[in-house]
Amino acid sequence: MTRSHINAGLVQASFSDDREKNWKKLTQQLEQAAEAGTELVVLPELHNGLYFCQHEDSKEFERAEPIPGPSTEFLSALAKRLQLVIVGSVFERRAAGLYHNTAIVLDKDGRLAGRYRKMHIPDDPGYYEKYYFTPGDTGFKPVHTSIGRIGVLVCWDQWFPEAARLMTLAGADILVYPTAIGWDPVDDESEQQRQLDSWIITQRAHAISNGIPLLAANRHGHEPDPDGKMKGAEFWGNSFICGPQGEILSQASATDDCLLQANIDLEHNEKIRQTWPFLRDRRIDAYAGMDHRFLDQASENEIEKNTGE
């Protein structure tokens, strides 16, 4: 059942390739969150180790695990002990040769409330995720928890307004994005700033256009290229929480481990949607073509045939 308020938070952290040390760090931050009265905590993407997708190497598949599995058990125990809803991240081994980048949601009683398999998979220099991850098949469906309906998306999904919209239309109370994104050290400072600004702006726009609060939990710190051929990645931190008008409620720096918190007023969200009724004014009768890759002549002909225009 949805509540009128959610005490929401996220963890920003740097990570090593020592899973036990990472888990110790996360445990301390989650304990801090519980002491502060936080109810929902979102962790960064692939928080068990370094971001291994900087290269393509079959040995990295050894990191994968089933769900339920070690990470589920670790977070489940913390969720139950600390009475938290936790959104974590797992390199999921679904079957031999079939792997996903999966977010898991543990409810306050330790129950696995649901999972979301990352739908949009990047393939760019330093982000070779298509080698490791099969696109998700869970759809854009919120996970129902004791504190509300959590619209879980992952990192590259942040750039696609369709994903945020569909989560909203399915009844999400809040959008959350476990994230691992950073700069290429080769880019100059002005280009790095443009990329960071774009990342923040596009997510704030999702919040505004859907009248929904949003949490983006990123990692930070330098992680070397495993092959030693490139200069590695500088994860840019800047995790943030914003409200339904895109207003920044809390934001981290580019370099610090931290816990961000904000009190999300869901009744205020409804008032914002009454003032800015974007969902009411959508012209769903006029959006034919949104399910096409690109509107070339063949696509337009198909649309006209199907709509009788």
Residue pairs with C-beta under 8 A, 6 or more apart in sequence:
2 148
2 149
2 173
2 266
3 147
3 148
3 266
4 265
4 266
4 267
5 263
5 264
5 265
5 266
5 267
6 39
6 40
6 147
6 148
6 173
6 174
6 263
6 264
6 266
7 37
7 38
7 39
7 40
7 261
7 263
7 264
8 38
8 39
8 40
8 41
8 42
8 174
8 213
8 215
8 241
8 261
8 262
8 263
8 264
9 33
9 36
9 38
9 40
9 41
9 42
9 215
9 241
9 259
9 260
9 261
9 262
10 41
10 42
10 43
10 176
10 215
10 216
10 217
10 239
10 241
10 259
10 260
11 26
11 29
11 30
11 33
11 41
11 42
11 43
11 44
11 217
11 258
11 259
12 44
12 217
12 218
12 219
12 220
12 237
12 239
12 252
12 256
12 257
12 258
12 259
12 260
13 22
13 25
13 26
13 29
13 44
13 47
13 219
13 220
13 257
14 219
14 220
14 221
14 235
14 257
15 22
15 25
15 44
15 47
15 48
15 49
15 50
15 219
15 221
16 22
16 49
16 50
17 49
17 50
18 49
19 48
19 49
22 47
22 48
22 49
23 48
23 74
25 257
26 43
26 47
26 78
27 78
29 41
29 257
29 259
30 41
30 78
30 82
30 84
30 86
31 82
32 259
33 41
33 82
33 84
33 259
33 261
34 82
34 83
34 84
36 259
36 261
38 84
38 259
38 261
39 83
39 84
39 85
39 108
39 147
40 84
40 85
40 86
40 87
40 145
40 147
40 150
40 174
40 176
41 84
41 85
41 86
41 87
41 259
42 87
42 176
42 177
42 178
42 215
42 217
43 86
43 87
43 88
43 89
43 178
43 217
44 89
44 178
44 179
44 180
44 217
44 218
44 219
44 239
45 89
45 101
45 154
45 155
45 178
45 179
45 180
45 217
45 219
46 52
46 89
46 91
46 101
46 180
47 88
47 89
47 178
47 219
48 63
48 71
48 89
48 90
48 91
49 63
50 223
50 226
51 180
51 219
51 223
51 233
51 235
52 60
52 63
52 132
52 226
53 60
53 126
53 127
53 128
53 129
53 131
53 132
54 126
54 127
54 128
54 223
54 225
54 226
54 227
54 230
54 232
54 233
55 128
55 225
55 226
55 227
56 128
56 131
57 226
60 132
61 93
61 99
61 132
63 91
64 91
64 92
64 93
64 99
65 71
65 90
65 91
65 92
65 93
66 92
66 93
66 94
67 90
67 92
67 102
67 104
67 112
67 115
68 76
68 112
69 90
71 88
71 90
71 104
72 88
72 90
72 104
72 106
72 112
75 86
75 88
75 104
75 106
76 106
76 110
76 111
76 112
77 110
78 84
78 86
78 106
79 85
79 86
79 106
79 107
79 108
79 109
79 110
80 108
80 109
80 110
83 108
84 106
84 108
85 105
85 106
85 107
85 108
85 113
85 145
85 146
85 147
85 150
86 105
86 106
87 103
87 104
87 105
87 150
87 152
87 176
87 178
87 217
88 103
88 104
88 105
88 106
88 178
89 101
89 102
89 103
89 104
89 154
89 178
90 102
90 103
90 104
91 99
91 101
91 102
91 132
92 99
92 100
92 101
92 102
92 115
92 117
93 99
94 100
94 134
98 134
99 132
99 133
99 134
100 117
100 118
100 133
100 134
100 136
101 117
101 118
101 121
101 129
101 132
101 133
101 136
101 154
101 155
102 115
102 116
102 117
102 118
102 136
103 115
103 116
103 118
103 152
103 153
103 154
103 178
104 112
104 114
104 115
105 112
105 113
105 114
105 115
105 116
105 143
105 145
105 150
105 152
106 112
106 113
107 113
107 145
107 146
108 145
108 146
108 147
109 146
113 143
113 144
113 145
114 143
114 144
114 152
115 138
115 143
116 136
116 138
116 141
116 143
116 152
116 153
116 154
117 134
117 135
117 136
117 137
117 138
118 133
118 135
118 136
118 153
118 154
118 155
118 156
118 157
119 135
119 136
119 140
119 153
119 157
119 163
120 135
120 156
120 157
120 159
120 160
120 163
121 129
121 130
121 133
121 134
121 135
121 156
122 129
122 130
122 156
123 129
123 130
123 131
125 184
125 230
126 184
126 225
126 230
126 232
126 233
129 156
140 151
140 153
140 163
140 166
140 167
140 170
141 167
141 170
142 149
142 150
142 151
142 152
142 167
142 170
142 171
142 172
142 173
143 149
143 150
143 152
148 173
148 174
148 266
149 171
149 172
149 173
149 174
150 172
150 173
150 174
150 176
151 164
151 167
151 168
151 170
151 172
151 173
151 174
151 175
151 176
151 212
152 176
152 178
153 163
153 164
153 167
153 175
153 176
153 177
154 177
154 178
154 179
155 177
155 178
155 179
155 180
155 181
157 163
157 177
158 177
158 179
158 181
158 199
158 202
158 203
158 206
158 216
159 202
161 202
161 205
161 206
161 209
162 290
164 175
164 206
164 209
164 210
164 212
165 209
165 210
167 175
168 175
168 210
168 211
168 212
168 279
169 279
172 212
173 212
173 266
173 269
174 212
174 213
174 214
174 215
174 264
175 206
175 207
175 210
175 212
175 213
175 214
175 215
176 214
176 215
176 216
176 217
177 203
177 214
177 215
177 216
177 217
178 217
179 216
179 217
179 218
179 219
179 239
180 218
180 219
180 235
181 199
181 218
181 235
181 236
182 219
182 220
182 223
182 233
182 234
182 235
182 236
183 192
183 195
183 196
183 233
183 234
183 236
184 231
184 233
184 234
185 222
185 231
185 232
185 233
185 234
186 231
187 195
192 236
196 236
196 238
199 236
199 238
200 238
200 240
203 214
203 216
203 240
203 242
204 214
204 242
204 246
204 248
205 246
206 212
206 214
207 213
207 214
207 242
207 243
207 244
207 245
207 246
208 244
208 245
208 246
208 276
209 278
210 244
210 278
210 279
211 244
211 269
211 272
211 273
211 276
211 278
211 279
212 244
212 269
213 241
213 242
213 243
213 244
213 249
213 262
213 264
213 269
214 241
214 242
215 239
215 240
215 241
216 239
216 240
216 241
217 239
218 235
218 236
218 237
218 238
218 239
218 252
219 235
219 237
220 235
220 236
220 237
220 252
220 254
220 255
220 256
220 257
221 234
221 235
221 255
222 232
222 233
222 234
222 235
223 232
223 233
223 235
224 232
225 231
225 232
225 233
236 254
237 252
237 253
237 254
237 255
237 256
238 251
238 252
238 253
238 254
239 251
239 252
239 258
239 260
240 248
240 249
240 250
240 251
240 252
240 260
241 248
241 249
241 250
241 251
241 260
241 261
241 262
242 248
242 249
243 249
243 262
243 264
243 268
243 269
244 268
244 269
244 272
244 273
245 272
245 276
249 262
250 260
250 261
250 262
251 260
252 258
252 260
273 279
288 303
288 306
288 307
289 295
289 299
289 300
289 303
292 299
292 302
292 303
293 299
295 303
303 309
